[in-house]
Amino acid sequence: MLSHVDLKKGVYIVYEGMPYLILENALMFKGRGSSVMQAKLRNLKTGNILSRAFHTGENFEEADLEKLQVTFIYENKGKYVFSETNNPSKRFELTKEQIGPQVEFLILNIVVEGLRFKEEILAISLPIKMNFTVKEAPPGIKGDRAVGGTKGVTLETGAVVQVPLFVDIGEVIEVNTQTGEYMRRIQE
């Protein structure tokens, strides 16, 4: 069992019978020594985000999630189809809401980590750092410092990332899939 102070970013809990991921947390102290944990939770089944305040004495069950390797096959009408890597005949669908902001970084046939709760795969987790090819990039104008020496480029997945002015079309860059930030240019 987890207490309200154990609710940290990245922890999976069962709340009201559903599995949730803690997205943000902040411990707040009220008068006379009692504390309240303000938390933002994402429902793994529906993708809905809740804000809740948890008080001293509240206990939570840690979600018993099984991790397995899954392969992204295709996207059709807002549904993202995956299969278990070791058993391709077992396919399942996830919505954009269930996947979250990492959906912008899905590449066909990429192997990612799936999270299974009570025999149902509810979420996926991409590697933190991934390499992408730049498909569209405006020219970097050296004197243009109004935007802090960065420009927006479009990746092979369609995601737009802010990069330094020297990055050009066809180059491979490393991106943090959790924050969507440029990390470095990959020299080949």
JOFEN-V81636 format. One line per field, one symbol per residue. psi: psi as a letter, one per 30 degrees, with the letter a starting at -180 (. if undefined). Layout:
psi->???
//
This chain:
psi->kklfffjlkfkkljkhgkklkjelkkkkkllhfklkjkkkkkkfeffkkkklkklkfklkkkkjkkklklkkelkjhgkjkllkefiffjllklleeeeaffffgkkkgkklkkjkjhgkjflljlkeklklkkekklkjjefjgfgggllklklfffkkkkllffklkflklkkjfefgkkelkkk.
//
